[in-house]
Amino acid sequence: MPPEYFIDSNVFVNARILDKKYGSSCAVIMRELTTKRLSAATSTLAILEVSNALRKLGMSDDVVDEVRAIYSTGIVVHELLNVDVRLTAELFGISRVSPYDCLHAAIMKRTGLDTIISTDPEFEKIPQIVRVDPLAYKPMAGKKAGHEARPTRV
């Protein structure tokens, strides 16, 4: 089953650090991913962002384990291409959203995704991208990815 959602780096980080606001909802998303009830993708950029966020939080010793943990979920990880950088510039010109976020959106567009699970409301400024806030995500309740249950979009 092809991925339905793109997972932003902040979901991985908030699950790892058990953030007060988003930790439990992001942990549910990670559990859904691990148990194959959520079909999702991310990018090498997002994984690099996770690594850097953990470093900034003083958790450098956790970086290797976290990267391994992300890959162990079976999530599809898209690499960056030159065409993504070109589209990033176009999206930035339209939205003025962080080029890093525009790059995630460019990868999503290239790979046929339009929905990102993220705590970052800036994605709502990028044309044709739908953001699902982790707090609004509805678990699949035992169903396999691709079945009726869908997250609530914000």
Secondary structure, 3 states (H helix, E strand, C coil): CCCCEEECHHHHHHHHHCCCCCHHHHHHHHHHHHCCCCCEEEEHHHHHHHHHHHHHCCCHHHHHHHHHHHHHCCCEEECCCHHHHHHHHHHHHHHCCCHHHHHHHHHHHHCCCCEEECCCHHHHHCCCCEEECHHHCCCCCCCCCCCCCCCCCC
